[in-house]
Amino acid sequence: MKVGIIAGTPSFGGISRTAMEAASGLTRLGFDVNVIFLVKSHSIPVHEELYSAVSHTYLYESKYLTSTAGEALSRALYLTRSPKESYDLLITYQLAAARVAFQVWKEKRCPYVCVHHDPGTYQFTDPLQILFRHSDYLAKKYESTWLSNAALIVTNSKRNRERLKSHTGLESTVLYPSSSLVGQLSKDGLPCTRDQTFLTVHRLEEEYEGLYSALVRVVENVNKMKLLIAGSTVARRTERVTQMFDHLASQVTIMRNPSDHDLRQLYCASRGLLHPDVENFDLTALEAASFGCPVLTYKQSGVFELFEGKYEQGFFDRTDLDGLLLMAESLQYDQKKAINMGKKQYEIASLFTLERHVNELAGLIDASLA
């Protein structure tokens, strides 16, 4: 079966990672897979490790439109393009990709599966994003049209399944995401020591000001805390994030565009992962926990569904930054507590491997085409 996976760009972001990892996993299961990226970006770094491991093409690629204005034009011109090859099935990641698959379905009746992680949100920067921001009516109409003609809608948490149902009336299937970093470490291989430095892994973009403002408060209030922030860059927008930590330069280190090798080392060494924000899922929390790195984050993120009722220490209500702060302070001075907490989270996180995710995705593909 020839499968086309449509994604935005081959960046470090969680959605792009999930798409590229799914392509690699399905290929290993015997599918003929090609990843179709919407445009070639010259401002967002490519995740080379994942990018080089998959067969890929671009819906629109220009060697000449490399300036900021040129990239903006690229993100308009791709709207006129369709995949050149024929496929037995398309799998889309987010709404911009679903729009492309819908157009192919109208022309060729090629079935498609929508992996939809952000109900009501059009995340790709192109002219349609402006429409979604300024017209709730048209946004809902287009989202419903693109999704309702899919053979299957997949989302990443029960919370998002409920949001999608409320927003569009459409049903979806929950499939928790994973990455190749999850499951790499055996229980016997868990670290027996941890550095005092805490870790945050997130895109370095001012769009996430709430997260970084919360981190500033945590570092300011936990005595002698050291924090390493590892994240992908977004042109000049990254500088606005780093400036928030200028007054904490002796305590905060920024690592730009970490490789998977870097992340493995950081997850193994760090005292804990700090993520005082709400994510639709929060893949980095799953990755960190699978290395025994204790995770401090909010219960409203989808990843909490894996731990709910099993082991909830380290998960706080989104209004309880003080509780998260106190836990960070506790782990700062108690390495044994951090290690024991990480081991308990590991017991759950290590079950949700990429192999499990891809096998379940393959089963959903077979069922949707039956």
N, C-alpha and C positions, 0 to 999 in steps of 0.2 A: 504494500500500500504506500502510495506517495503522499506525504503529509507536508503541508506548508505551515510553518509557525510564524505568525506576523507579530512583530514587536516594534517599539519605537526606535531606539538606538541601542547599540551594544555597550551601554554604560555600566557603571558599578551599582546602579540602583537595584532594589530588591525585585521589582517586576521584570526588568531586563535579565537579571540573573536567573530568575525562575524560568523564563522562556528559553534561555540558552541551555540551562541544565536539563530542562525537559527534552530539548532537542537531542542532546547527547544521550540521555537515558533511553529515549524511544529508539534511537539508532542502534543502541546495544541490544534492544529487544527485537531487532529485525526490520523496523520501519525504515523506509527511504525518506529522510527528513531534510528539508531545507528551511533555513530561517530567512524570512523576508523582513529586513529592517525598513522603516518608512523613509528615512532620509539619512544621509551621511553628515554627521555633525562635525564641525571643526572647532567647536568651543567646549564640548563635553568629552573628557578622556574615555578611551575605549578600554574595557576590561579584557586585556589581551589574552589572558589564560583561557577564558571561556570562549572568546571570539574566535580564537585560532582552532578551537576544538570542534567547531560546527561548520557544516556547509552553509554558506550564506550569500545573499544577494541584497540589493537595495531597490526599493520601489522607485526612488529618485536619487540620483547621485550626480554631482557636478564637481569637476576638478577646478572650476573657476570661481564659483560663488563661495569664497572662503571668508569674506569679511562678515561683520555682524549683519550688515544690510543684505549681503548675499545669502547668508544662512536663513534670514527671515523670508527671502524670496523662495528659497528651496522648500521651506515649510508651507508655502502656498502652492507651489507647482506640483508637489507630490499628490495633491488632492485630485489631479487630473489623470493619475496613473493607475494601472492595474497590474498585477503580477503577469509576467510574460509566459511563465510555464503553466501547465495544467496540473491540477492536483486532485486526488481522490477525496481529500479532507483538508480543511484549513482550521487551525487553532489560533485564536486571537488573544492577545494580552492587552486589555484595556480598550476603551471606547474607540479611539482613533483607528485601531486595528480592526475592530468590529465593523466599522463603517466600510473599510476596504473589502472585507469578506462578504458583507451584505451586497455590495455592488457586483462582486463576482458571482454570488448566488443568483442575483437577478438575471445576469447574462448567461450563465452556464449551468445554473442549478447545482453548483458544487456545495455540498453540505459543510457547515462550519460549527465549531464549538467555541463559545465565548468564555474565556477566563476573565472574570469581571470582579476586580478587587475594590473598586471605589464607586459604589452606586451614587448616581447623581453628579459625578465629577468627570470632566473631560480634561485629562492631565497633559495631553500633548500640546506643545506650543505651536499653534497654527491659527488661521483665521476663524476656524470653527470654535476655538476656545473662547473667543470674544463673544460669539453668539450664545454659548452656554452660560457665560457669566451675566449676560444682560437680558436674557429671555428665558424665564423658567418654563413657559409654555412650550417653546420650540425645543428647549433642552430635553424636556420630558418626552416630547413627541419623537424626537430623533433617537434618543436612548431606547425607548420602547420598541421602535421599528427595527433598529439594528439588532436588538437582543431577541425579540419575539420570533424572528425567523431562524434563529439558531437551532440546531438539532439538540443542543444542550447548553445550559449556562452553569458554569462552575464558579464558586466563590470561595474565599479563604477562611471563613469563620461563620459560626451560627449567627453571630451578631450582624454580619454583613448580609447573610441570607435574609434576615428579618428586615433589615434596612431596604434591601432591593424589593422585597415583597411589598413593603409599605409604600415605596416610591413609585413602582411601576405595576404592581400586581402580579409580577412574574415569579415563577418558582425557580429555584436553583439547587444545585448539589454542592455540599461542602467538601472541599478537598484541601487539607492543610498543606501549605507549601513546605519545602525543605531545600537543602543545598548539599553539595558534595562535601562540605565541611562537617556536616552532622554524621556521626557514626564512625569518625576516623579514630577515635580514642577508645580503647577497651577500659573496663572498670579498673583492671590492674595497672593500667598506664596513667591513671589520673595523677596529677602533680601532688606531691606531699608538702610543698612549700608554695607560698604566693607572695609576690612583691607587695609593697604598700601602695603602689600606684593603682588608681582606679582607671577604668576604660569607658569611653563612649565611642560608638561606631555609628556614624550617620553622615548623610550628605551635608557638605559645608555650604549652606545656602541660607540667606536671610529669611526665606519663606518659613523656616523653622525657628523663628525668633523665640517662640514660647519655650522650646526645648533648651535653647542656649541660655536664655534668661534664667531658667530654673537651675541650670548647671552652675551659672555664675553665683547664684545664691548658695548652692550647696558648698562650693569651694570656699566661699567667703566665710561660711559658718562652721565648717568642720576644721578644727585646728590642725594645721600642718598637712592638710590633704594635698596629695599630688594627683593630677588627672591628665591622662593622655587622650586626646580626641583624634580619632582616625576616621577620615572621610573622603569621599570623592569631591572633586572641585567642579565649580561651574563658573568659569571665566572670572570676571571682576566681582561677581556676587559673593564669592568666597571671602574676599577681603573684609566685607562688612561683618562677617561672622567672627573672623580672627580679631578684629578690632574690639569686640566685646570683652576679650580676655587680656587686653593690653595691660591693665592694672594688676593682673594676676600672672604676669610672665614668669615669675619665679616658681609658680606652682603648676602651670598648665603648659603642656606641649602639644603641638599640632602635627599630625602625620597626614600628608596628603596622598590620596590614591593608593591605599595599602594593597599589596598583593595578597593572594590567599595564603601564601607562606607567612607574610607578616601577621595576618589575622590569626593563624594557628598559634604562632608564638605569643601573641598578645592574649588570646583566650586562655592559654596555658599558664601565663605568668601573672595576670592582673589580679588584684585583690577582689574586684567585683566589676560587673557591668552596670553602669548608671544610665538609665533611660527614663527620666522624669517627663514623659510625654505619652500620648495615646496614638498608637499605630493601628491600621486596619488589621495587621497581623503582628509584625515585629520579628522578622526573620533573624536579625542579629541576636535577639534574646535566645532564640532556639539554638543558634550556633554556639553562643557562649556557654549556655547551660550544658550542652553536649560535651564540653571540655572541662566540666566541673567548675566553671567560673560562675560564682553566685550572681544572680540577676536581680536588680532592684528596678522595678518598673510599675506600671499601673494595671489594675485589674480590667480596665475597659478595653485594653488591647486584645486582639483575637488570640494571641499566644496563651493567654491566661486560661482559655478553655481546655488546654491540654493538662493543666495543673489543678484546675478547680476540683475541690473535694478530695484531692490526693495529697498535695503538698503546696500550701499557699504562702508560706513565708517568703518574703521578698516582693510580694505583690500588694500594692496599696491602692486605695481609692484615689481618683485623679485630683481630689481636693486636699489630699493628705501629703503635701510635699514635706511637711515637718516630720511626719512618720518615716518617710523615705530618708530624710536627712539624718534622723537619729539612728536608723539602721546602718547607714553608711559610716557614721561615727563609731558605732559599735564594732563593725567589721574592721575599721581602720586600726583599732587597738587590740583585736583578737583574731589572730591568723587562724587558730584552730577552729573558731566558730565559722569563719569564712570557708574553710576547707570542708567542714561537715555540711554546711548549707549547700555548697556546690555539689557535693556527692549526692545529696537527696534530689536536687533538681536534675542532675545527670541521669538518675534512674528513669526519669520520665522522658526527658528530651532525647536521649539516645535511641528511643524506640522509633522516632519519627524521621527515619533516614530518607535520603533521596531515592534509594531503591524502592522503598515502600511507596513513596509518592508516585514514582513513575509507573510502578505496577498497577496502582489504583487508577492512574490516569489512562493507562492502556485498557483497563477493564471498562472504564467509562466510554472510551472511544468505540470499543466493540459493541457496547450496549446501545450507544446512540445511532450506530449505523445498522443495527439489526432490523 
